[in-house]
């Protein structure tokens, strides 16, 4: 009988618990022992969703030409705001843009197909792929996290779009229990799905407690890991959960436990 690709391997998963099920199921199905380390959680915005509710009303009234979405969380929050307005509906003329297949898939689950999904799952790629507005201008609704990189809004405005940024949710620190923390420190690999999971994991585990094989979902998360002093063993390509699973399998295929030291630390030691 052929062994599963991740038989005997241990992986820490850092997504919010409500979002980790698909990743956990994929990894356990490949034989891995998974430690759930929910270092982040999704919370309501400071205004309780008032601004998003108003934006949803404006969307239904035809105030926007496009909706730009960069996460499944934003999709879910906007969907809930629109549901509260039923029977009002979004005009069919509105077009939808999504960063990444995961965001596009979340849209489709709400019966909306993304009209624009860039080839790279980063905000800059969506801004580059966005069309120019017509001569009379145009408006884009951008429901987002409280803390977000400014590349998308800036890129759209540079093209001539009016962008209405609305905070749809906040990412806050999760509080994994001591058993999960101790178990995660003993894992061979850790999967990061966002910059916030990197920062919070380092806070919770300590830099020396992060598992040695670091795998990320994309270039922005990789950059955050490197800035935190971690060495990235593999990056998902494509930048999806499936890509992340494939990257974990590839990173662990050699059977080694990796090296906890950052690339800079290794280079410094070699120079001594």
Buried (B, 14 or more C-beta within 10 A) or exposed (E): EEEBBBEEBBBBBBBBBEBBEEBBEBBBEBBBBBBBBBBBBBEBBEEEBEBBBBBBBBBBEEBBBBBBBBBBBBBBBBBBBBEEBEEEEBEEEBBBBBBBBBBBBBBBEEEBEBBBBBEBBBBBBBBBBBBEBEEEEBBBBBBBBEEBBEBBBEBBBEBEBEBBBBBBBBBBBBEBEEEBBEBBBEBBBBBBBBBBBBBBBBEBBEBEBBBBBBBBBBBBBBBBBBEBBBBBBBBBBBBBBBBBBBBBBEBBEEEEBBEBBBEEEEEEEEEE
